[in-house]
Amino acid sequence: MKFGHIAAACLSLALSAGAFAQTTTLKIGYATSKESHYGVGSTVFCDEIEKGTQGRYKCQHFANSALGGEREQIEAIQLGTQDLLNTSTGPVGNFVPEVKIVDIPFLFRDYDHARKVMDGPIGQDILTKFPSKGIIALAWTENGFRHMTNSKRDIVKPTDAAGLKMRTMENKVHMDGYRTFGILPTPMAFPELFGALQQGTVDGQENPIPVILSAKFSQVQKHLSLTGHVYSPALLLLSPKVWNKLSDADKKVFVDAAQKASVAQRKKVNDDENNGIAQLEKDGMKVTKTVDGAAFREALKPAYVGYAKEFGADNIKKISDVK
């Protein structure tokens, strides 16, 4: 009888230990391929949480917009039907308005400036605005400086871009700026873009080099101009449905993993910037490496009047002044 009790107790312990060690698989989505900067950052994050939780959490990757456009995926994060998303800030301002300020064209001088802002008090304060909107922002990742491509002509100055129908993200800050260049902004979800370029529905698009590479836009665009007109940050977002179930120790694992993901994703952006232009030339694109940045900034002045009203001239200056 005593042996029976011991056996039952052992079985009970084994079952509870098994339940405790049960693996939860989280769905993570992003717009580009698993080999892209988004894929690299997401893979590092997922490897780190699996390691840090001793296999209690792992990920299933949904690359190439398999779960929909970024806006749809953000909505799914809020609803709790998707767990994780590595997204550009493009559509995020529609959910968390405080993000919009970092989407202003020609706000950041270079990568060093942009990363200091994101990692410093300004960027970290913006992350605190997400929970009230039903989203947990674990960390800033990165998409990169955006450049223009099109099927018609080289772009050196704003007048060269005038009249081009260009796909943009669903982002009013971007579109207001691009209109000052004479561009006809056409907001469109990323999964629709390749087909629209192929069919000539739009003349061009603008994205960082890592995206132009991974999306193979060289197959449907002839001209690339290194305009660097917008720095495009990205974010690693988590559903509160997952976050609220995590222990404090696991929350720390997730946050630390997101920081490591950010480092890896930025490194991949750097590598693609350094090597990707030569690859795109090899793929047949004509690359305009020197553009008239001063002319673009001058054209943008009317839009900056609107930005100052919306975001506050002092707040814009605080970002510009970061050294």
Residue pairs with C-beta under 8 A, 6 or more apart in sequence:
21 54
21 55
21 56
22 56
23 55
23 56
23 57
23 58
24 56
24 57
24 58
25 57
25 58
25 59
25 60
26 46
26 57
26 58
26 59
26 60
26 83
26 84
26 242
27 59
27 60
27 62
27 67
27 82
27 83
27 84
28 42
28 45
28 46
28 59
28 60
28 61
28 62
28 83
28 84
28 85
28 86
29 62
29 63
29 65
29 66
29 67
29 68
29 73
29 82
29 84
29 85
29 86
30 36
30 38
30 39
30 42
30 62
30 63
30 85
30 86
30 87
31 38
31 64
31 65
31 69
31 70
31 87
31 88
31 190
31 191
31 211
32 38
32 39
32 63
32 64
32 210
32 211
32 214
32 215
33 39
33 63
33 64
33 214
34 42
34 43
34 61
34 63
35 214
36 63
36 210
36 211
36 213
36 214
36 268
37 142
37 143
37 144
37 210
37 214
37 265
37 268
37 269
37 272
38 63
38 86
38 141
38 143
38 234
38 265
39 61
39 63
40 264
40 265
40 267
40 268
41 86
41 141
41 142
41 234
41 236
41 261
41 262
41 264
41 265
41 268
42 59
42 61
42 84
42 86
42 236
42 261
43 61
43 264
44 257
44 260
44 261
44 263
44 264
44 265
45 59
45 84
45 86
45 236
45 257
45 258
45 260
45 261
46 58
46 59
46 61
46 257
48 253
48 256
48 257
48 260
48 261
49 57
49 58
49 59
49 253
49 254
49 257
50 57
50 58
50 59
52 250
52 253
52 256
52 257
53 250
53 253
56 250
57 250
59 84
65 189
65 190
65 191
67 73
67 76
67 82
68 76
68 189
68 191
69 91
69 189
69 190
69 191
69 192
70 85
70 87
70 88
70 90
70 91
70 189
70 190
71 91
71 94
71 170
71 189
72 189
73 82
73 85
73 87
74 85
74 87
74 91
74 92
74 95
74 135
74 237
76 82
76 85
77 83
77 84
77 85
77 134
77 135
77 237
77 238
77 239
78 95
78 133
78 134
78 135
78 239
80 239
80 240
80 241
80 242
82 239
83 238
83 239
83 241
83 242
84 236
84 237
84 238
84 239
84 242
85 235
85 236
85 237
86 141
86 234
86 235
86 236
86 237
86 261
86 265
87 234
87 235
87 237
88 143
88 169
88 232
88 233
88 234
89 99
89 102
89 103
89 143
89 171
89 232
89 233
89 234
89 235
90 103
90 169
90 170
90 171
90 174
90 232
91 169
91 170
91 171
92 99
92 235
93 99
93 100
93 103
93 171
93 172
93 173
94 170
95 133
95 135
96 126
96 129
96 130
96 133
96 135
98 126
98 129
99 126
99 129
100 171
100 172
100 173
100 310
100 311
101 107
101 311
101 315
101 316
101 319
102 117
102 118
102 123
102 126
102 231
102 233
102 319
103 171
103 173
103 174
103 230
103 232
104 173
104 177
104 230
104 304
104 307
104 311
104 316
105 174
105 177
105 178
105 229
105 230
105 296
105 300
105 303
106 229
106 230
106 293
106 296
106 297
106 300
107 230
107 231
107 316
107 319
107 320
108 114
108 117
108 145
108 231
108 319
111 145
111 231
111 266
111 269
111 270
113 322
113 323
114 231
114 233
115 142
115 266
116 322
116 323
117 123
117 319
117 322
118 140
118 233
119 140
120 322
122 318
122 319
122 322
123 140
123 233
126 137
127 137
127 139
127 140
130 136
130 137
130 237
131 240
134 240
135 237
135 238
135 239
135 240
136 237
136 238
136 239
136 240
136 243
137 235
137 236
137 237
137 238
138 235
138 236
138 237
138 238
138 254
138 255
138 257
138 258
139 235
139 236
139 255
139 258
139 259
139 261
139 262
140 233
140 234
140 235
140 262
141 233
141 234
141 235
141 236
141 258
141 261
141 262
141 265
141 266
142 232
142 233
142 234
142 262
142 265
142 266
142 269
143 207
143 208
143 210
143 211
143 232
143 233
143 234
143 269
144 208
144 209
144 210
144 211
144 231
144 232
144 269
144 272
144 273
145 208
145 228
145 229
145 230
145 231
145 232
145 273
146 206
146 207
146 208
146 227
146 228
146 229
146 230
146 231
146 232
147 206
147 207
147 208
147 209
147 212
147 224
147 225
147 226
147 227
147 228
147 229
148 155
148 161
148 166
148 204
148 205
148 206
148 224
148 225
148 227
148 229
149 204
149 205
149 206
149 207
149 212
149 217
149 221
149 223
149 224
149 225
149 285
150 161
150 164
150 166
150 203
150 204
150 205
150 221
150 222
150 223
151 197
151 200
151 203
151 204
151 220
151 221
151 222
151 223
152 164
152 203
152 204
152 223
153 160
153 223
154 160
154 223
154 225
154 286
154 288
155 161
155 223
155 225
155 227
155 288
155 291
156 225
156 288
156 290
156 291
156 292
157 291
157 292
157 295
157 296
158 180
158 181
158 182
158 295
158 296
158 299
159 182
160 225
161 181
161 182
161 183
162 181
162 182
162 183
163 182
163 184
164 182
164 183
164 184
164 203
164 204
165 184
165 186
165 201
165 202
165 203
165 204
166 178
166 183
166 184
166 185
166 186
166 202
166 203
166 204
166 205
166 206
167 186
167 187
167 188
167 193
167 196
167 197
167 202
167 204
167 205
167 206
168 174
168 175
168 178
168 185
168 186
168 187
168 188
168 205
168 206
169 187
169 190
170 187
170 189
171 187
173 307
174 185
174 230
175 185
175 187
176 303
176 306
176 307
177 229
177 230
177 300
177 303
178 185
178 206
179 185
179 303
180 299
180 300
180 301
180 302
180 303
181 296
181 299
181 300
186 202
188 196
188 202
193 202
193 205
193 215
194 215
194 216
194 217
194 220
195 201
196 202
197 204
197 205
197 217
197 220
197 221
198 219
198 220
204 221
204 223
205 217
205 221
206 227
206 229
206 230
207 215
207 217
207 232
208 232
208 269
208 272
208 273
209 272
209 273
209 276
209 277
209 280
210 268
210 269
210 272
210 273
210 276
211 217
212 218
212 224
212 276
212 280
213 272
213 276
213 279
213 280
218 280
218 283
218 284
218 285
219 283
221 285
222 284
222 285
222 286
223 285
223 286
223 288
224 277
224 280
224 285
224 286
224 287
224 288
225 287
225 288
225 291
226 277
226 287
226 288
226 289
226 290
226 291
227 291
227 293
227 296
228 293
229 296
234 265
236 258
236 261
236 262
238 254
243 251
243 254
246 254
277 287
277 289
280 287
281 287
304 316
307 316
308 316
